[in-house]
Amino acid sequence: MSSHNTTLNASTSRRSETDTTRRTCATCGIILARSSDLPRHMLTHAKNKEDLMYGCPFPECGHKTLQKSNLETHIRIHTNIRPLECPAILPDGSRCTFTTSDPSSLHRHKKRHFTAAEGDD
């Protein structure tokens, strides 16, 4: 029971810290998780947004983004570089063979392993 209370208290503590760091965009009203995200978000409202965007160097692609890291992830689609690997060990003892170039995709994939494991109980 005490471990449950510790978890609950830690969760509540983290939530209140997060609440104090949240910021609302005065332009569109979106609530951002961290105040440090506000300058990056404000780029989406810039009048010269096109001038600020990073464009894909591959001919005929046309993909543009305001974040350089998103462009780097996008370029890996063209090059088929998949540096991120799933670390999960499957029930048969083999390693999951999933690879990707997108950190968000890996995060979603790893959730599937945990969801499947929890459903087995």
DSSP file (Angstrom, degrees, kcal/mol; ACC not computed):
  #  RESIDUE AA STRUCTURE BP1 BP2  ACC     N-H-->O    O-->H-N    N-H-->O    O-->H-N    TCO  KAPPA ALPHA  PHI   PSI    X-CA   Y-CA   Z-CA
    1    1 A M     >        0   0    0      0, 0.0     4,-2.1     0, 0.0     5,-0.2   0.000 360.0 360.0 360.0 -39.8    0.0    0.0    0.0
    2    2 A S  H  >  +     0   0    0      1,-0.2     4,-2.5     2,-0.2     5,-0.2   0.869 360.0  54.8 -65.4 -33.5    2.8    2.4    0.8
    3    3 A S  H  > S+     0   0    0      2,-0.2     4,-2.4     1,-0.2    -1,-0.2   0.879 106.8  52.1 -65.9 -34.1    4.3    1.9   -2.6
    4    4 A H  H  > S+     0   0    0      2,-0.2     4,-2.7     1,-0.2    -2,-0.2   0.930 110.4  47.7 -63.7 -44.5    1.0    2.8   -4.2
    5    5 A N  H  X S+     0   0    0     -4,-2.1     4,-3.1     2,-0.2     5,-0.2   0.893 110.6  51.8 -64.0 -39.2    0.9    6.0   -2.1
    6    6 A T  H  X S+     0   0    0     -4,-2.5     4,-2.7     2,-0.2     5,-0.2   0.931 111.5  47.0 -62.0 -44.7    4.5    6.8   -3.1
    7    7 A T  H  X S+     0   0    0     -4,-2.4     4,-2.6     2,-0.2    -2,-0.2   0.925 113.5  48.2 -62.2 -44.4    3.6    6.4   -6.8
    8    8 A L  H  X S+     0   0    0     -4,-2.7     4,-2.8     2,-0.2    -2,-0.2   0.927 113.2  47.3 -62.2 -45.8    0.5    8.5   -6.4
    9    9 A N  H  X S+     0   0    0     -4,-3.1     4,-2.6     2,-0.2    -2,-0.2   0.904 112.8  48.7 -64.4 -40.7    2.4   11.3   -4.6
   10   10 A A  H  X S+     0   0    0     -4,-2.7     4,-2.5    -5,-0.2    -1,-0.2   0.906 112.7  48.8 -64.4 -40.3    5.2   11.2   -7.1
   11   11 A S  H  X S+     0   0    0     -4,-2.6     4,-2.3    -5,-0.2    -2,-0.2   0.926 112.5  47.2 -64.5 -44.8    2.6   11.4   -9.9
   12   12 A T  H  X S+     0   0    0     -4,-2.8     4,-2.3     2,-0.2    -2,-0.2   0.901 111.8  51.3 -63.4 -41.2    0.8   14.3   -8.3
   13   13 A S  H  X S+     0   0    0     -4,-2.6     4,-2.0     1,-0.2    -2,-0.2   0.926 110.8  47.7 -62.4 -45.5    4.0   16.1   -7.7
   14   14 A R  H  X S+     0   0    0     -4,-2.5     4,-2.3     1,-0.2    -1,-0.2   0.894 110.2  53.4 -62.3 -39.2    5.1   15.7  -11.3
   15   15 A R  H  X S+     0   0    0     -4,-2.3     4,-2.7     1,-0.2    -1,-0.2   0.920 108.5  48.0 -63.9 -43.8    1.7   16.9  -12.4
   16   16 A S  H  X S+     0   0    0     -4,-2.3     4,-1.6     1,-0.2    -1,-0.2   0.874 111.0  51.5 -67.9 -34.7    1.8   20.1  -10.4
   17   17 A E  H  X S+     0   0    0     -4,-2.0     4,-0.8     2,-0.2    -1,-0.2   0.924 111.9  47.4 -63.1 -42.8    5.3   20.9  -11.6
   18   18 A T  H >X S+     0   0    0     -4,-2.3     4,-0.9     1,-0.2     3,-0.9   0.910 107.6  55.9 -64.0 -43.0    4.1   20.4  -15.2
   19   19 A D  H 3< S+     0   0    0     -4,-2.7     3,-0.5     1,-0.3    -1,-0.2   0.863 106.1  51.1 -59.0 -36.5    1.0   22.6  -14.6
   20   20 A T  H 3< S+     0   0    0     -4,-1.6    -1,-0.3     1,-0.2    -2,-0.2   0.707 110.8  48.4 -76.3 -18.2    3.3   25.5  -13.5
   21   21 A T  H << S+     0   0    0     -3,-0.9    14,-1.0    -4,-0.8    -1,-0.2   0.522  87.0 109.2 -98.0  -5.8    5.4   25.2  -16.6
   22   22 A R     <  -     0   0    0     -4,-0.9     2,-0.3    -3,-0.5    11,-0.2  -0.373  48.9-165.7 -70.7 148.7    2.6   25.2  -19.1
   23   23 A R  E     -A   32   0A   0      9,-1.5     9,-3.6    11,-0.1     2,-0.5  -0.980  12.8-139.2-134.9 148.5    2.0   28.2  -21.3
   24   24 A T  E     -A   31   0A   0     -2,-0.3     2,-0.4     7,-0.2     7,-0.2  -0.908  23.9-120.9-108.1 133.8   -0.9   29.2  -23.5
   25   25 A C     >  -     0   0    0      5,-2.6     4,-1.9    -2,-0.5     5,-0.0  -0.588  13.7-151.0 -72.1 125.9   -0.4   30.7  -26.9
   26   26 A A  T  4 S+     0   0    0     -2,-0.4    -1,-0.2     1,-0.2    -2,-0.0   0.717  92.7  52.4 -70.3 -20.5   -1.9   34.2  -27.0
   27   27 A T  T  4 S+     0   0    0      3,-0.1    -1,-0.2     1,-0.1    -2,-0.0   0.921 130.3   6.2 -82.5 -47.1   -2.5   33.8  -30.7
   28   28 A C  T  4 S-     0   0    0      2,-0.1    -2,-0.2     0, 0.0    -1,-0.1   0.547  90.8-121.5-118.7 -10.7   -4.3   30.5  -31.0
   29   29 A G     <  +     0   0    0     -4,-1.9    -3,-0.1     1,-0.3     2,-0.0   0.454  54.8 152.7  85.9  -0.3   -5.0   29.4  -27.4
   30   30 A I        -     0   0    0     -6,-0.1    -5,-2.6     1,-0.1     2,-0.6  -0.375  42.7-131.1 -64.2 142.2   -3.1   26.1  -27.6
   31   31 A I  E     -A   24   0A   0     -7,-0.2     2,-0.3    -9,-0.0    -7,-0.2  -0.865  20.2-152.7 -98.3 122.9   -1.7   24.9  -24.3
   32   32 A L  E     -A   23   0A   0     -9,-3.6    -9,-1.5    -2,-0.6     6,-0.1  -0.742  15.3-134.9 -97.6 142.5    1.9   23.9  -24.5
   33   33 A A  S    S+     0   0    0     -2,-0.3     2,-0.4   -11,-0.2   -12,-0.2   0.843  90.6  27.5 -64.6 -35.2    3.4   21.4  -22.1
   34   34 A R  S >  S-     0   0    0      1,-0.1     3,-1.7   -12,-0.1     4,-0.4  -0.977  70.4-134.5-131.5 142.3    6.5   23.4  -21.4
   35   35 A S  G >  S+     0   0    0    -14,-1.0     3,-1.4    -2,-0.4    -1,-0.1   0.805 106.4  66.9 -63.2 -27.1    7.1   27.2  -21.5
   36   36 A S  G 3  S+     0   0    0      1,-0.3     4,-0.5     2,-0.1    -1,-0.3   0.675  92.2  62.5 -68.2 -15.1   10.3   26.4  -23.5
   37   37 A D  G <> S+     0   0    0     -3,-1.7     4,-2.5     1,-0.2    -1,-0.3   0.646  82.6  82.9 -80.5 -15.2    8.1   25.2  -26.4
   38   38 A L  H <> S+     0   0    0     -3,-1.4     4,-2.6    -4,-0.4     5,-0.2   0.909  86.2  50.4 -61.7 -47.1    6.5   28.6  -26.9
   39   39 A P  H  > S+     0   0    0      0, 0.0     4,-0.7     0, 0.0    -1,-0.2   0.922 113.9  46.3 -58.7 -41.5    9.2   30.2  -29.0
   40   40 A R  H >4 S+     0   0    0     -4,-0.5     3,-0.9     1,-0.2     4,-0.4   0.919 112.9  50.1 -65.1 -42.3    9.2   27.2  -31.4
   41   41 A H  H >< S+     0   0    0     -4,-2.5     3,-2.1     1,-0.2     4,-0.3   0.887 100.8  63.3 -62.7 -38.6    5.4   27.2  -31.5
   42   42 A M  H >< S+     0   0    0     -4,-2.6     3,-1.5     1,-0.3     4,-0.4   0.749  87.6  71.9 -61.8 -22.4    5.3   30.9  -32.3
   43   43 A L  G X< S+     0   0    0     -3,-0.9     3,-1.1    -4,-0.7    -1,-0.3   0.812  86.8  65.2 -60.2 -28.5    7.1   30.1  -35.6
   44   44 A T  G <  S+     0   0    0     -3,-2.1    -1,-0.3    -4,-0.4    -2,-0.2   0.712 104.1  45.7 -68.2 -17.9    3.8   28.6  -36.8
   45   45 A H  G <  S+     0   0    0     -3,-1.5    -1,-0.2    -4,-0.3    -2,-0.2   0.434  84.3 124.9-101.1  -2.2    2.2   32.0  -36.6
   46   46 A A    X   -     0   0    0     -3,-1.1     3,-1.1    -4,-0.4     4,-0.1  -0.292  60.0-140.1 -63.1 140.4    5.1   33.9  -38.3
   47   47 A K  T 3  S+     0   0    0      1,-0.3     3,-0.3     2,-0.1    -1,-0.1   0.828 105.8  46.3 -68.6 -31.3    4.1   36.0  -41.4
   48   48 A N  T >> S+     0   0    0      1,-0.2     4,-1.0     2,-0.1     3,-1.0  -0.132  73.4 137.2-101.3  36.5    7.3   34.9  -43.1
   49   49 A K  H X>  +     0   0    0     -3,-1.1     4,-0.8     1,-0.3     3,-0.8   0.859  66.8  57.4 -52.9 -42.5    6.8   31.2  -42.2
   50   50 A E  H >4 S+     0   0    0     -3,-0.3     3,-0.6     1,-0.3    -1,-0.3   0.868 104.2  53.1 -58.4 -37.0    7.8   30.0  -45.7
   51   51 A D  H <4 S+     0   0    0     -3,-1.0    -1,-0.3     1,-0.2    -2,-0.2   0.767 109.0  50.0 -69.2 -24.8   11.2   31.8  -45.3
   52   52 A L  H << S+     0   0    0     -4,-1.0    -1,-0.2    -3,-0.8    -2,-0.2   0.577  90.9 104.4 -89.2 -11.1   11.8   30.1  -42.0
   53   53 A M    <<  -     0   0    0     -4,-0.8     2,-0.5    -3,-0.6    13,-0.2  -0.387  67.3-130.9 -80.3 149.7   11.1   26.5  -43.2
   54   54 A Y  E     -B   65   0B   0     11,-3.6    11,-1.9    -2,-0.1     2,-0.3  -0.862  27.0-148.6 -94.6 126.8   13.7   23.9  -44.0
   55   55 A G  E     -B   64   0B   0     -2,-0.5     9,-0.2     9,-0.2     8,-0.1  -0.754  18.9-107.9-101.6 144.8   13.0   22.2  -47.4
   56   56 A C        -     0   0    0      7,-2.8     6,-0.3    -2,-0.3     5,-0.2  -0.492  21.9-146.7 -65.9 131.1   13.8   18.7  -48.4
   57   57 A P        +     0   0    0      0, 0.0    -1,-0.1     0, 0.0     3,-0.1   0.563  67.3 105.6 -79.0  -6.9   16.7   18.6  -50.8
   58   58 A F  S >> S-     0   0    0      1,-0.1     3,-1.7     5,-0.1     4,-0.5  -0.596  82.2-106.1 -78.1 130.6   15.4   15.6  -52.7
   59   59 A P  T 34 S+     0   0    0      0, 0.0    -1,-0.1     0, 0.0    -3,-0.0  -0.193  97.4   7.2 -56.4 141.7   14.0   16.7  -56.2
   60   60 A E  T 34 S+     0   0    0      1,-0.1    -2,-0.0    -3,-0.1     0, 0.0   0.569  99.7 105.7  64.9  12.7   10.2   16.7  -56.5
   61   61 A C  T <4  -     0   0    0     -3,-1.7    -1,-0.1    -5,-0.2    -6,-0.0   0.950  50.4-173.0 -84.2 -57.6    9.6   16.0  -52.8
   62   62 A G     <  +     0   0    0     -4,-0.5     2,-0.1    -6,-0.3    -1,-0.1   0.444  24.7 151.3  81.4  -1.0    8.5   19.5  -51.7
   63   63 A H        +     0   0    0     -5,-0.2    -7,-2.8    -8,-0.1     2,-0.3  -0.444  18.9 179.2 -67.7 135.1    8.4   18.6  -48.0
   64   64 A K  E     +B   55   0B   0     -9,-0.2     2,-0.3    -2,-0.1    -9,-0.2  -0.976   6.4 176.0-135.5 150.1    9.0   21.6  -45.7
   65   65 A T  E     -B   54   0B   0    -11,-1.9   -11,-3.6    -2,-0.3     6,-0.0  -0.988  35.4-133.3-150.4 155.7    9.1   21.9  -41.9
   66   66 A L  S    S+     0   0    0     -2,-0.3     2,-0.5   -13,-0.2   -11,-0.1   0.607  91.1  69.8 -84.1 -12.6    9.9   24.6  -39.3
   67   67 A Q     >  -     0   0    0      1,-0.1     4,-1.6   -13,-0.1     3,-0.4  -0.924  67.7-152.0-114.3 126.7   12.1   22.2  -37.3
   68   68 A K  H  > S+     0   0    0     -2,-0.5     4,-2.3     1,-0.2     5,-0.2   0.874  98.5  57.3 -60.8 -38.2   15.5   21.0  -38.6
   69   69 A S  H  > S+     0   0    0      1,-0.2     4,-2.0     2,-0.2    -1,-0.2   0.860 104.2  52.6 -63.6 -34.1   15.2   17.8  -36.6
   70   70 A N  H  > S+     0   0    0     -3,-0.4     4,-2.4     2,-0.2    -1,-0.2   0.871 108.2  50.9 -68.0 -35.5   12.0   17.0  -38.4
   71   71 A L  H  X S+     0   0    0     -4,-1.6     4,-2.8     2,-0.2    -2,-0.2   0.913 107.7  52.7 -66.3 -41.6   13.7   17.5  -41.7
   72   72 A E  H  X S+     0   0    0     -4,-2.3     4,-1.1     1,-0.2    -2,-0.2   0.911 111.3  46.5 -60.4 -42.0   16.5   15.2  -40.7
   73   73 A T  H  < S+     0   0    0     -4,-2.0     4,-0.4     1,-0.2     3,-0.4   0.916 112.4  51.0 -64.1 -43.3   14.0   12.5  -39.8
   74   74 A H  H >X S+     0   0    0     -4,-2.4     3,-1.9     1,-0.2     4,-0.7   0.905 103.2  58.0 -61.4 -43.6   12.1   13.1  -43.1
   75   75 A I  H >X S+     0   0    0     -4,-2.8     4,-1.8     1,-0.3     3,-0.7   0.828  94.5  66.4 -59.3 -32.4   15.3   12.7  -45.2
   76   76 A R  H 3X>S+     0   0    0     -4,-1.1     4,-1.3    -3,-0.4     5,-0.8   0.731  90.6  64.8 -63.4 -20.6   15.8    9.2  -43.7
   77   77 A I  H <45S+     0   0    0     -3,-1.9    -1,-0.2    -4,-0.4    -2,-0.2   0.920 106.5  42.3 -64.1 -42.8   12.7    8.2  -45.6
   78   78 A H  H <<5S+     0   0    0     -4,-0.7    -2,-0.2    -3,-0.7    -1,-0.2   0.863 120.4  41.0 -71.3 -36.6   14.5    8.9  -48.9
   79   79 A T  H  <5S-     0   0    0     -4,-1.8    -1,-0.2     2,-0.1    -2,-0.2   0.578  99.4-133.8 -89.8 -10.2   17.7    7.3  -47.8
   80   80 A N  T  <5 +     0   0    0     -4,-1.3     2,-0.5     1,-0.2    -3,-0.2   0.758  48.9 156.2  59.6  27.5   16.1    4.3  -46.1
   81   81 A I      < -     0   0    0     -5,-0.8    -1,-0.2    -6,-0.1    -2,-0.1  -0.753  18.3-179.5 -83.0 124.7   18.4    4.8  -43.1
   82   82 A R        +     0   0    0     -2,-0.5    19,-0.2    -3,-0.1    18,-0.1  -0.707  12.2 162.4-127.1  78.3   16.7    3.3  -40.1
   83   83 A P        +     0   0    0      0, 0.0     2,-0.5     0, 0.0    18,-0.2   0.616  51.0  85.3 -77.7 -11.2   19.0    3.8  -37.1
   84   84 A L  E     -C  100   0C   0     16,-2.2    16,-2.2     2,-0.0     2,-0.4  -0.803  58.8-172.4 -98.9 127.9   16.5    3.2  -34.4
   85   85 A E  E     -C   99   0C   0     -2,-0.5    14,-0.2    14,-0.2    12,-0.1  -0.903  28.5-113.5-120.1 145.3   15.8   -0.4  -33.3
   86   86 A C        -     0   0    0     12,-2.3    10,-0.1    -2,-0.4    21,-0.0  -0.615  20.4-157.0 -73.2 129.2   13.3   -1.9  -31.0
   87   87 A P        +     0   0    0      0, 0.0    -1,-0.1     0, 0.0    10,-0.0   0.442  49.1 126.5 -87.1   1.7   15.0   -3.2  -27.9
   88   88 A A        -     0   0    0      7,-0.1     8,-2.6     1,-0.1     2,-0.5  -0.277  52.3-144.2 -68.6 142.5   12.2   -5.7  -27.0
   89   89 A I  B     -D   95   0D   0      6,-0.2     6,-0.2     2,-0.0     5,-0.1  -0.929  22.8-134.5-101.9 126.5   12.8   -9.4  -26.5
   90   90 A L    >   -     0   0    0      4,-3.5     3,-2.6    -2,-0.5    23,-0.0  -0.309  26.3-100.2 -79.2 163.1    9.9  -11.5  -27.8
   91   91 A P  T 3  S+     0   0    0      0, 0.0    -1,-0.1     0, 0.0    -2,-0.0   0.787 123.2  57.8 -55.3 -29.2    8.4  -14.4  -25.9
   92   92 A D  T 3  S-     0   0    0      2,-0.1     3,-0.1     1,-0.1    -2,-0.0   0.441 121.8-107.2 -82.4   2.7   10.4  -16.9  -28.0
   93   93 A G  S <  S+     0   0    0     -3,-2.6     2,-0.1     1,-0.3    -1,-0.1   0.322  81.5 122.7  91.6  -7.9   13.6  -15.2  -26.8
   94   94 A S        -     0   0    0     -5,-0.1    -4,-3.5     1,-0.1    -1,-0.3  -0.430  65.5-107.9 -83.4 162.8   14.3  -13.5  -30.1
   95   95 A R  B     -D   89   0D   0     -6,-0.2    -6,-0.2    -2,-0.1    -7,-0.1  -0.698  34.5-103.9 -91.6 142.5   14.8   -9.8  -30.5
   96   96 A C        -     0   0    0     -8,-2.6   -10,-0.1    -2,-0.3    -1,-0.1  -0.387  24.7-150.9 -60.9 138.6   12.1   -7.7  -32.2
   97   97 A T        +     0   0    0    -12,-0.1     2,-0.2    -2,-0.1    -1,-0.1   0.333  49.1 130.8 -98.1   6.8   13.3   -6.8  -35.7
   98   98 A F        +     0   0    0    -13,-0.1   -12,-2.3     8,-0.0     2,-0.3  -0.413  29.3 173.2 -65.3 130.6   11.4   -3.4  -36.0
   99   99 A T  E     +C   85   0C   0    -14,-0.2     2,-0.3    -2,-0.2   -14,-0.2  -0.961   0.7 168.2-133.5 154.7   13.6   -0.5  -37.1
  100  100 A T  E     -C   84   0C   0    -16,-2.2   -16,-2.2    -2,-0.3    -2,-0.0  -0.971  39.9-137.6-156.6 167.0   12.7    3.0  -38.0
  101  101 A S  S    S+     0   0    0     -2,-0.3   -25,-0.1   -19,-0.2   -24,-0.1   0.452  86.0  80.6-103.8  -6.3   14.0    6.5  -38.8
  102  102 A D     >  -     0   0    0      1,-0.1     4,-1.9   -18,-0.1     3,-0.4  -0.898  63.6-155.9-112.0 115.4   11.4    8.2  -36.7
  103  103 A P  H  > S+     0   0    0      0, 0.0     4,-2.2     0, 0.0    -1,-0.1   0.856  97.8  53.4 -55.6 -37.2   11.7    8.4  -32.9
  104  104 A S  H  > S+     0   0    0      1,-0.2     4,-2.4     2,-0.2     5,-0.2   0.883 106.4  52.5 -66.1 -37.5    7.9    8.9  -32.5
  105  105 A S  H  > S+     0   0    0     -3,-0.4     4,-2.4     2,-0.2    -1,-0.2   0.901 109.1  49.2 -64.7 -41.4    7.3    5.7  -34.5
  106  106 A L  H  X S+     0   0    0     -4,-1.9     4,-2.8     2,-0.2    -2,-0.2   0.914 109.8  52.0 -63.8 -42.3    9.6    3.7  -32.3
  107  107 A H  H  X S+     0   0    0     -4,-2.2     4,-1.7     1,-0.2    -2,-0.2   0.933 111.6  46.0 -60.0 -47.0    7.9    5.1  -29.2
  108  108 A R  H  X S+     0   0    0     -4,-2.4     4,-1.1     1,-0.2    -1,-0.2   0.901 112.8  51.2 -62.2 -41.0    4.5    4.0  -30.6
  109  109 A H  H >X S+     0   0    0     -4,-2.4     4,-1.0     1,-0.2     3,-0.7   0.928 107.3  51.7 -63.0 -46.0    5.9    0.6  -31.5
  110  110 A K  H 3X S+     0   0    0     -4,-2.8     4,-1.6     1,-0.3     3,-0.4   0.858 102.7  60.5 -61.6 -34.9    7.3    0.0  -28.1
  111  111 A K  H 3X S+     0   0    0     -4,-1.7     4,-2.8     1,-0.2    -1,-0.3   0.864  97.8  59.7 -59.1 -35.7    4.0    0.8  -26.5
  112  112 A R  H <X S+     0   0    0     -4,-1.1     4,-2.4    -3,-0.7    -1,-0.2   0.881 102.3  52.2 -61.7 -38.6    2.5   -2.1  -28.5
  113  113 A H  H  X S+     0   0    0     -4,-1.0     4,-2.1    -3,-0.4    -1,-0.2   0.933 113.2  43.5 -62.3 -45.3    4.9   -4.6  -26.8
  114  114 A F  H  X S+     0   0    0     -4,-1.6     4,-2.3     2,-0.2    -2,-0.2   0.890 113.4  50.8 -69.6 -39.1    3.8   -3.3  -23.3
  115  115 A T  H  X S+     0   0    0     -4,-2.8     4,-1.8     2,-0.2    -1,-0.2   0.915 111.8  47.8 -64.0 -43.0    0.1   -3.3  -24.2
  116  116 A A  H  X S+     0   0    0     -4,-2.4     4,-0.8    -5,-0.2    -2,-0.2   0.898 111.8  50.3 -64.5 -40.7    0.3   -6.9  -25.5
  117  117 A A  H >< S+     0   0    0     -4,-2.1     3,-0.7     1,-0.2     4,-0.4   0.896 110.3  49.3 -65.6 -40.1    2.2   -8.0  -22.4
  118  118 A E  H >< S+     0   0    0     -4,-2.3     3,-1.0     1,-0.2    -1,-0.2   0.852 107.0  56.1 -67.3 -33.8   -0.3   -6.4  -20.1
  119  119 A G  H 3< S+     0   0    0     -4,-1.8    -1,-0.2     1,-0.2    -2,-0.2   0.680  95.9  67.0 -71.2 -17.7   -3.2   -8.0  -22.0
  120  120 A D  T <<        0   0    0     -4,-0.8    -1,-0.2    -3,-0.7    -2,-0.2   0.656 360.0 360.0 -77.2 -15.7   -1.7  -11.5  -21.4
  121  121 A D    <         0   0    0     -3,-1.0    -1,-0.2    -4,-0.4    -2,-0.1   0.495 360.0 360.0 -64.4 360.0   -2.3  -11.4  -17.6
